[in-house]
């Protein structure tokens, strides 16, 4: 099957050097921001507006090539789609809140950050791991529009019900942050892509423009992360001394997601390709899209941001390990076979 252009690069069957280096780049940005904050002695707080401008650019670049079509193709695989949606948007939030309560109840900022990191499913690079694990890539691709729609719709509710119990949130601030740093960038990015395709053509849009956007996404994120910490009031070393606790919690979170998704697949007798696809569709998270919300809704709580940014550092090695685990289980376990797998490829004219 020929995959649509927006996802073909993502599902290339291997991790790019940029993807592998990203966790370490983010760590460097945190350290740089912390150092600048100490040198400036908290005197840069008036430059917080730079963070908001940069965050809009980051989320715009993330949303630039998210497709919102293809929902019908996912619903042809009804059972797998229903299980993935239930797991992602019911079981995962409950599991994340409970895990945070067990480990981080004495650290509300860290607890809120971990929950926020875990609330949004990935909208792109999980396809790489589905491909590497020989999963159902076509169905994984068809789940993209469902995931992006549901996380936009449900995120305000989750923030209010789950994180609002940990750190008080003003409803108007919450609505404003979701609108400015999720809905507006998504609408703007989609409009720009459509208009640019009509003006300059598909080759330019998915060639030079897409390459430029990928550069913007990484380096705008680096600038934003550095600025978030540099523009806080004076930070102390103790503020980031709980990194090991965050890493342990998020590692347990990923192990739990893998166990939940694999168990659901086995109990409901999904075949290996669908089970592998669901494991990574459920396990991978979308940390960048919630940084803007965290920066506005939880201003003055830098540890919320720390917890969100530590997530990708743990996520990459865990997803690589899960890929190897799934390939091992592919041959060691007996999997149901699907006599007539639904055709999820686009209809051919």
C-alpha positions in Angstrom: 0.0 0.0 0.0 1.2 3.6 -0.7 1.0 5.6 2.5 -0.2 9.2 2.2 2.7 11.7 2.0 2.3 13.2 5.4 3.0 10.0 7.2 5.4 8.3 4.8 8.4 10.1 6.3 7.3 9.4 9.8 6.9 5.7 9.2 10.2 5.2 7.6 11.0 2.1 9.6 13.9 3.7 11.5 14.6 6.5 14.0 16.4 9.5 12.6 19.5 10.8 14.3 17.4 13.9 15.3 14.9 11.6 17.0 17.6 9.7 18.9 19.3 12.9 20.0 16.1 14.8 21.0 16.0 13.7 24.7 19.5 14.8 25.3 18.9 18.1 23.5 16.0 18.8 25.8 18.1 18.0 28.8 20.7 20.5 27.6 18.0 23.1 27.2 16.8 22.6 30.8 20.3 22.9 32.1 21.0 26.0 30.0 17.7 27.7 31.2 18.5 26.8 34.8 22.0 28.2 34.5 20.8 31.5 32.9 18.2 31.8 35.6 20.9 31.5 38.3 23.2 34.0 36.6 20.4 36.5 36.1 19.1 35.9 39.6 15.5 35.8 38.4 15.7 39.2 36.6 14.2 37.9 33.3 10.7 37.3 34.4 9.4 40.2 32.2 10.4 38.2 29.1 7.8 35.5 29.7 6.0 36.6 26.5 8.8 35.1 24.5 7.8 31.7 25.8 4.2 32.1 24.6 5.2 33.2 21.1 7.7 30.3 20.9 5.1 27.9 22.2 2.6 28.9 19.5 5.4 28.2 16.9 6.1 24.8 18.4 2.5 23.6 18.4 2.0 25.0 14.9 4.9 23.0 13.6 3.6 19.9 15.4 0.2 20.2 13.8 1.5 21.3 10.4 1.1 17.8 8.8 -1.5 16.2 11.0 -4.2 14.7 8.7 -7.9 14.9 9.9 -9.2 12.6 7.2 -9.3 8.8 7.2 -11.6 8.3 10.2 -13.8 6.0 8.1 -10.8 3.7 7.4 -10.3 3.2 11.2 -13.9 2.3 11.8 -13.7 -0.5 9.3 -11.5 -2.2 12.0 -14.3 -1.7 14.6 -13.1 -3.9 17.4 -9.5 -2.7 17.4 -10.5 1.0 17.1 -13.0 0.7 20.0 -10.4 -1.0 22.2 -7.7 1.5 21.4 -10.0 4.5 22.1 -11.3 3.0 25.4 -7.7 2.2 26.5 -6.3 5.6 25.5 -9.0 7.9 26.8 -10.5 6.0 29.8 -8.0 3.5 31.2 -4.8 5.5 30.6 -6.0 8.7 32.4 -7.3 6.7 35.4 -4.0 4.7 35.5 -1.9 7.8 35.3 -3.8 9.6 38.1 -3.7 6.5 40.3 0.1 6.0 39.7 0.7 9.6 40.5 -1.3 9.4 43.7 0.6 6.4 44.9 4.1 7.8 44.2 3.9 11.6 44.0 1.0 12.6 46.3 3.5 14.6 48.4 4.8 16.4 45.3 1.8 18.0 43.7 3.7 19.9 41.0 5.4 16.7 39.8 2.1 14.8 40.1 0.4 17.3 37.9 3.2 17.3 35.4 3.3 13.6 35.0 -0.5 13.5 34.6 -0.4 16.2 32.0 2.4 14.4 30.1 0.4 11.2 30.0 -3.0 12.6 28.9 -2.2 13.2 25.2 -1.5 10.3 22.8 1.2 10.7 20.2 0.1 12.1 16.8 3.0 10.9 14.7 6.1 9.1 15.6 4.4 6.0 17.1 4.0 5.0 13.5 7.8 4.4 13.4 7.6 1.9 16.2 4.5 0.2 14.7 6.5 -0.3 11.5 9.6 -1.6 13.4 7.5 -4.1 15.3 5.7 -5.3 12.2 2.3 -4.0 13.4 -0.7 -2.9 11.5 0.7 0.4 10.1 -2.4 1.2 8.0 -4.7 1.0 11.0 -2.3 3.0 13.1 -2.3 5.7 10.5 -6.1 5.7 10.3 -6.2 6.3 14.1 -4.4 9.6 13.8 -7.5 11.8 13.2 -9.4 10.1 16.0 -6.6 10.6 18.5 -6.1 14.3 17.6 -9.8 15.0 17.7 -10.5 13.3 21.0 -7.5 14.7 22.8 -8.5 18.3 21.8 -12.1 17.7 22.9 -11.3 15.8 26.1 -8.2 17.6 27.4 -10.0 20.5 29.1 -12.2 17.9 30.9 -9.3 15.8 32.0 -7.4 18.9 33.2 -10.3 20.0 35.3 -11.2 16.6 36.7 -7.8 15.1 37.2 -5.2 17.9 37.6 -7.6 20.4 39.1 -7.7 18.0 42.1 -3.9 18.3 42.5 -3.3 22.0 41.7 -6.2 24.5 41.6 -6.9 25.7 38.0 -8.9 28.8 37.1 -11.5 27.7 34.4 -11.0 30.8 32.2 -7.2 30.3 32.2 -7.7 26.7 31.3 -10.0 27.5 28.4 -7.8 30.2 27.2 -4.6 28.1 27.3 -6.3 25.2 25.3 -7.7 27.6 22.8 -4.5 29.6 22.2 -2.0 26.7 22.4 -3.9 23.8 20.9 -7.0 24.8 18.9 -5.6 28.0 17.2 -2.3 26.5 16.1 -4.1 23.4 14.8 -6.5 25.5 12.7 -3.7 27.8 11.5 -1.4 25.0 10.5 -4.1 23.1 8.6 -5.2 26.3 6.8 -1.6 27.1 5.8 -1.0 23.6 4.5 -4.1 23.6 2.4 -3.4 27.1 1.0 0.3 26.4 0.4 -0.5 23.2 -1.5 -2.9 25.1 -3.8 -0.4 27.9 -4.3 2.9 26.1 -4.6 1.9 22.5 -5.2 2.1 19.3 -3.2 5.8 18.7 -4.0 6.8 22.0 -2.4 4.5 21.6 0.6 5.7 18.1 1.4 9.3 18.8 0.4 11.0 22.1 1.3 8.2 23.4 3.5 7.9 20.2 5.5 11.7 20.1 6.0 11.7 23.7 7.2 8.9 23.0 9.6 10.8 20.1 11.1 13.7 22.4 11.8 11.4 25.0 13.4 9.8 22.3 15.6 13.0 21.2 17.3 14.8 24.5 17.7 11.8 26.5 18.7 11.2 23.9 21.4 14.8 24.2 22.6 14.4 28.0 22.8 11.1 27.7 24.6 12.4 25.2 27.1 15.4 27.3 27.8 13.3 30.4 28.1 10.7 28.8 30.4 13.4 28.1 33.1 15.4 31.3 32.4 12.4 33.6 33.0 11.2 32.0 36.2 11.8 33.5 39.6 15.0 32.3 41.1 15.3 28.5 40.9 17.2 26.5 43.5 19.0 23.2 42.9 16.3 21.5 45.0 13.7 22.3 42.3 15.2 19.7 40.0 16.5 17.3 42.6 13.4 15.0 42.2 14.3 14.1 38.6 15.0 10.5 39.6 11.5 10.3 41.1 10.0 11.6 37.9 12.0 9.1 35.8 10.9 6.2 38.0 7.3 7.2 37.9 7.2 7.6 34.1 9.1 4.4 33.6 6.4 2.6 35.6 3.8 4.4 33.6 5.2 3.0 30.3 5.5 -0.5 31.7 1.9 -0.2 32.9 0.7 1.0 29.5 2.5 -1.8 27.7 0.9 -4.4 30.1 -2.6 -2.9 29.7 -2.5 -2.7 25.9 -1.0 -6.2 25.6 -3.5 -7.6 28.0 -6.4 -6.0 26.2 -5.2 -7.4 22.9 -4.8 -10.9 24.3 -8.2 -10.9 26.1 -10.1 -9.7 23.1 -8.2 -12.0 20.8 -6.6 -9.4 18.5 -4.1 -10.7 16.0 -0.4 -9.7 16.3 -0.4 -6.8 13.8 -3.4 -5.1 15.6 -2.0 -5.8 19.1 1.4 -4.4 18.2 -0.2 -1.3 16.7 -2.3 -0.7 19.7 0.7 -1.2 22.1 2.5 1.7 20.5 -0.6 3.8 19.7 -1.3 3.6 23.5 2.2 3.9 24.8 3.7 6.9 22.8 2.8 10.3 24.2 2.6 13.8 22.8 4.5 16.0 25.3 5.1 19.0 23.1 1.4 19.8 22.6 0.8 20.3 26.3 3.8 22.4 27.2 2.0 25.6 26.1 -1.0 24.7 28.2 1.2 23.9 31.2 3.2 27.2 30.8 0.0 29.3 31.0 -2.3 27.2 33.2 0.4 26.5 35.7 2.5 29.7 35.6 4.8 29.8 38.6 5.0 26.0 38.8 8.2 25.1 36.9 8.3 21.6 38.2 5.2 20.8 36.2 7.2 21.6 33.0 10.2 19.6 34.3 8.0 16.5 34.6 6.6 16.9 31.1 10.1 17.4 29.6 11.6 14.4 31.4 8.9 12.2 29.7 10.5 12.0 26.2 13.9 11.2 27.9 12.3 8.0 29.3 10.0 7.4 26.4 12.5 6.8 23.6 14.5 3.9 25.2 11.3 2.4 26.6 9.7 2.3 23.1 12.8 0.8 21.6 12.7 -1.9 24.3 9.0 -2.5 23.7 9.7 -2.9 20.0 12.2 -5.7 20.7 9.8 -7.3 23.2 6.9 -7.3 20.7 9.1 -8.9 18.0 10.2 -11.5 20.5 6.5 -12.2 21.5 5.5 -12.4 17.8 7.4 -15.6 17.5 7.1 -17.0 21.0 3.3 -16.7 21.5 0.4 -18.1 19.4 -1.6 -15.3 17.9 -5.2 -15.4 16.5 -5.4 -15.1 12.8 -7.9 -12.9 11.0 -9.5 -14.7 8.0 -10.5 -11.4 6.3 -8.6 -8.4 7.5 -10.4 -5.2 6.6 -8.8 -3.3 3.8 -7.7 0.0 5.4 -6.0 1.4 2.3 -7.5 4.3 0.5 -9.9 3.3 -2.2 -8.3 3.2 -5.6 -10.0 4.9 -8.5 
